[in-house]
Amino acid sequence: MISQLGRYEVLGELGQGAMGVVYKAKDPLIDRVVAIKTINLGLAMDEKEEYEGRFYQEAKAAGRLNHPNIVTIYDVGKSGDVAYIAMEFLEGRELRDIMNEGVLLPVDQVLNIVAQVAQGLAYAHEHDIVHRDVKPSNIMVIHDGHVKITDFGIARMASSSVRTQTGMVLGSPKYMSPEQVMGKSIDQRSDIFSLGVMLYEMLTGQAPFNGENVNAIMYQTLNAVPQPPNTLNPAVPEMVNFIVAKALAKGLEDRYQNAKDFAVDLRTCRDTLPRSGQQVDLSNSPVGGEKKLPDAIDIAGRMGAGEEEAKSASHVGLSKVFDSAVATMRLAALTATSEDVDELSKTFNMGRPSAESINQAGWSALAAGSVSPAQPRHTAHQSLAEPSTQSRGGNLLVVIIVLLVLLGIILFFVF
């Protein structure tokens, strides 16, 4: 192991990054511990030029970003055939390591983590930077549950001089967007799709698109529609199904158009959920005290005792309430004004969602006065059914009285 990188004293190795080794080091000038990300530039000339360009692109991209949910870049340099970036040292764990432990975190905690990532991405997108490789191993969770996005190594900037070959795909296959798989130009909505994949995996313990090899995963990404998360984890509310569906929409126009809206919906949904009590301490290894949900599949793929319904549901076609356009309308009905909902209805050429349809999804609150979400799901159904039930009951009573009168008359004349 090397002992010095520029002015930095290397203290130890933290792990292997996407393009090289990551070290823990100390800056003697200000007595600060930092993380040093490196790449070895001892490559063929053409490879060296591309890798070095991408490396400095990361430093330039991330160095422009100053946000609580994005890792802070301090310095960049080169020592011999090793280029390096010095960044803040985070006392925490990769989200990937947490997920690999095979437990499902409380839904409200999952929504909080993903909302933080969405906020960081929204800030990057506002500065014309697309991450391109959003995945759990690029998310750090520190001691207080705070989340930081790392590794903008393949981020695209509008002014970047580093270009990929035509059709070349960058990113991690399991988290790629359809447009990324097809080698098309991408924008911030690709990051939103990748974050949607990560959200689905955190909620259910399994990826929405899977396969035995890269080609199979890419085919699934382009063609398959995943089953709603709550068929795999009953603790997931229906509204989260809608949010996931909107994030994973294959059509760009059907997807969230910006990460800020994605974050707002996640937080709004989280705030309606009952608190799960003490949050799991994600900074400690291993994560302890959190039980696997009895009706959910854990990351290892084992089924709980009550999983038969979810198992059979996996063979059923996708419910219409999981459609992204419907999800958009329902979200609008919950959060927007009546005028905005009417405008959105015209745009989508769809009718306004009814109180009953909202209630079927577990949400009975409409923008223009309705049943509160805190009330039981059947309340709206009862109110809609009562008039017809009373009417049928009244008609039946009249018929019985008439029959009794007729029977009395007949008996009078007979006897």
Secondary structure, DSSP 8 states (H G I E B T S, - for coil): ---EETTEEEEEEEEE-SSSEEEEEEETTTTEEEEEEEEE--S-HHHHHHHHHHHHHHHHHHHT---TTB--EEEEEEETTEEEEEEE---EEEHHHHHTT-----HHHHHHHHHHHHHHHHHHHHTTEE-S---GGGEEEETTS-EEE---TT-EETT------TT---S-GGG--HHHHTT----HHHHHHHHHHHHHHHHHSS-SS--SSHHHHHHHHHH-----GGGT-TTS-HHHHHHHHHHT-SSGGGS-SSHHHHHHHHHHHHHHS---SS---TTSSS--S----TTS--TT----TT-HHHHHHTTS---GGG-HHHHHHHHHHHHS-HHHHHHHHHHHT-----HHHHHHTT----TTS---TTS-THHHHHHHHHHHHHHHHHHHHHHHHHHHHHHHHHHHHH-
